[in-house]
Amino acid sequence: MPSPVSGDHGQMDRWISGWLAVYQAATPGVDGANNATSLMLEDAPQPDLSLLILPEYGGNSSRDGLYYQGALEFVAEVSATSASNDLHDKYDLYQSAGVQEYLVILLFEEEIRWHELVDGRYRVFPPDADGLWRSRVFPGLWLDGKALLAGNLRQVLDRLQDGLRSAEHDRFVADLAARRRV
């Protein structure tokens, strides 16, 4: 039997999954998964959620058979009892493998840590002055963390829609289309 997962963890996982699925639906060339094994370096983590750029659009990972291989562009972990693992073992693995963005939702602490890979090391980046986190890898992927932690999924998705209507997302979609290899 797998380790037990709390209702709070399952609910947050569902909310983050919906947020990422809406982004994926609006962004051709992007894929993602929930709880899918990914072969990275000498390990095989199973991130709660992931988002990636497909290889034919210039992405870093691929799917060979059943599993993803290589560094996914974005990984998210919902962390309750697993905080020490998510902020140490998985953190180290994702950083070493080259995962460009690593989002950790710390349920007990009611905190969001969004890490970006800079010169091979993770650094936490804060939300912008308006309280939104904006992905550097996936333009238009905006997160209202305060609304997320308050359980206001409607506002989370409204802010994501703002990101999807932004000029930065339009440019990203055009860039992905230009990079597409057939």
N, C-alpha and C positions, 0 to 999 in steps of 0.2 A: 504494500500500500504506500502511496506517496505521502509526503509530509502533509499534515492538515493545513488548510488555507482558511483564514478568517473571512467572515462576511465582508468586513471593511476592505480587506485586500482584494477580494473578488469584485466588489463594487467599483473600487478605484481602477482596477485592471480593465473593467468593462468601459468605464468612462474614457480612459486613455486610448483604448482600442477604437472606440467610436470616433474620437478626435483624429486619430491617425488615419482611420478608414475614410473619413470625409476628405482629408488632405489627399490621400492616394487617389480617390475617385476624380479629383479635380486636377491631377497632375500626371499626364501621360509620361511613362518611362520610370515611374516609381512603383515599388512593390513593398510588401510588408508581411509580417507574420506575428502570431501570438504563440508563445511557448514552443517555438521550433528550434531544434538543435542546429547549431552552427559550428562548423569545424574551424577552429582558430588556433593557429600555432600547434601546440601539442595537446590541446584541450578541446572539449566539446560542450560549451555552455548552452543553456536553454534559456535565453532572455525572455522576460515576461512579454516584451513587445519589441518589434524592430521595424525599421523603415530603411529601404535601400534604393539606390539607383540601379536599374537593370544594367547588366553588362553591355548590352548593345547600345546603351545611352551613355556609356563611359563610367559605369559604376565599378566599385572595387571588389565586389563579391559576385559569386555565381552560384548556381544551383546545379550540382552534379548528382544526379539520381535523387535520393530522398532528402539530402541535407544541403544547407547553404555552406559555402566555403569561402574563407577570406573575411576581411574586415567589413562588417556591415557599416553603413554610414551613420546610423542612428540606432541606439539601443535605449530602452526605458525599463527600469525595474521599479516595481511597487514594493516598498520595504517596510515590514513591520518587525517580525521576529528575525528577519534575515539581514538587518541593517549592517551587522559586522561583516557579513559575507559580501553584501552589495557594495560596501564602501572600502573593502580591502581586497579580498581575493578576486572578485569579478572586476572591480575597479582596475586592479593591476593587470589582469588579463586583457580587458578591453583596451586599456591604454597601450600595452605592449603590442597588441594585434593591430592597432591603428584605427579603432572605431573612432570616428571623428566627433561624434556628440554622444554623451551619456547622461541621460536624465534619470534622477533618482527621486522618487516621491517617498519621503519619510513620514509614514502615517502617525506614529506616536509623537514625533516632534512637530508635526504639522508644518513641514518644511519641504521646500523644493530645492534641489541642487542640480543645476544644468551645467555639465562640464563640456568644455570644448578642447580639442587636441590642438595645442600650439607648440611647435618645435618638439614634438614627440612626448609632451607632458600635458596632463589635464590641468586646466584651471577652471574654477567656477566662475561663470559670468552671471551678473545680477540682471534683474529685469530692467527695462528702460525706464525713463522718468514717468511714463504713463502706466507703469506696473505690468507691462507685458514682456514676456520673454519672446525673442524673435530668433528663430533658427538661422544660423549662418550657412548651414549646408543645404537646407530646404527653405529657400525664400518663400514667404507667405505662411509658413508654419508658425503661427503666433499662439502663445499660451497665456491666458489670464490665470495665473497661479492662485491669486487670492480667491477668485470665483471657484476654481477647482477645489481648493481646500475647504471652502464653505459649502460645497455640494451644489453649486449653481451651474449645472451642466449647460443649461440654455445660454447663459452668458459666455461660458467657455466656447461654445460653438458659434455664437454671434461674433466673438472676437476673431475666431478662426476665419469666418466668412469675410470679415474685414481684410484679413491677410490675403485671402484668395482673390479678393478684388483689387489688390494693390499692384502698382506698376512693377514692383520687384518680383512678384509671382508671375506676372505676364512675361517679363524678361527671362525668368528661369524656364518657363514652359517653352519659349521660343529657343532658348539655348539648348535644352534637351532635344528638341526636334532637330536642330542643326547638327547635333552630335550623333544622332542615330545612325548606326551601321546596320545595314540590311543583311 
